[in-house]
Amino acid sequence: MEITEQDLEKKVLSYAPFDIPKLRKAYDYAKNYHKEQKRASGEPYIIHPLNVSYVLSSMHADIDTLCAAMLHDVVEDTEGTLDDIEKKFNKDVRDLVDGVTKMTKLDLNNKKELSAINLRRIIVSLAKDPRIIIIKLVDRLHNMRTLEYKSLEKQKSKALETLEIYVPLAYYIGASRIKDELENIAFRYLKPSIYGDINKQREDLKKETKEILENTKAKVSDLFKKNGLKANFEIRYKDNYSIYKKLLTHIKFEMIHDMMSIKVLVKNTKDCYLALMLIHELYTPINNRFKDYIAKPKTNMYKSIHTTVFGEDNHLIQFQIRTYEMERVAIFGLTSYWFKYKNNAKNIMKQDLEDNFQFFKSIKELDSTILDNIEFVSRIKKELFSSNIYVYTTTGEVIELPNGATVIDFAYKIHTDIGNSMVAAIVNDEAVALDYVLENQDRVRIITDSTAYVPKEEWLDKVVTTTAKNKIMEFIRDNE
Ligand code: MN
């Protein structure tokens, strides 16, 4: 859908009518600075900041956030300056634009001390005003939605960066709808054929199980009515990326227990437990699939009750039971209710984050305990960002490995024979030692010699993946 300035105004009119003149001013300002610029799609550039503001207006973002979203590329891409933005708007808008501009340069893979100082500054500043993260996430979301216009190479590197940095950030602030969308788009570009296969299987399953789910829903709904419980239902299928991750753990498609779920939305917490009781009365639950995230919320504040039952025709169906308020938090994270405190959103957010969110607590703790900048960045990376890295083969294929994986892990991941005959490795055009620890976006070439008899016992200390360990032990055993 094409978003216009009128659409945005209509949204804002519904919750902050007096801010419309300011919003219009930001729109005109941005439009004027970006005037000649075009997006890769050929559209006028202003479409992009307009879309970013529009998504934020759906979360009822405050006017400073909306203005900053509108202006977020002005300093980076045009003659516009921060000083002028402060003069025409205010200090908060300036700081937000500044933060978003700096965050664009967040490169966790740069190993120089100077950049570690900068990185540390950016990361610590994120914790100061989380609205920067929210704007940046929505900025990335719109760029990912329009990624088709970019070159293949750009598509892959943006998709990788999204998985590495933005998906974890979205998770940390609990913005799960944004997280899911980012993951699924990134996945589609990184592994198009696997994505296609999974999507097809999922669509087939949807056709096959539509009736079963509808029947289950109807029965539960009936029982609720008899007990005077009001609820809304939504049928959902696991998204493609989550399915992919499950398949990677060697669980078969048919065996995924939460492939199909029914979301049950009720008024208050008491009704959640009543709903749970009634569902269990109707269908037998699987013992170890019950989770009470209301009593014990996830670290990102997600609350819900999950239970998987043998539904109609003995199909495994997961129920997710939560209140409408919990649902809002599940979609947008705490952003949804922070923005209710209009003028004070920034401070309330900050306090909330520090009290409740592990991510922000960790930043504060690490910042106060670690002096060395490189060490700080590496700890942040290890503790807070993706536990996996993504590297390229020489043909541009993307390989996913756990953090800490070496070129030997890479070789075995490609093929057992390649691992077993590996004699050297070249990363980004330079020869490296066999215990070289891979970094995101490395390009890796393995040199093999089929007459070499190579895997040695000491290799076991140089690998982290179970596959590589097993293959090396197997080789040693077979060749003793
Ligand atoms: Mn942008």
Residues whose N, C-alpha, C, O or C-beta is under 5 A from the ligand:
A	BS01	MN	D73 D139
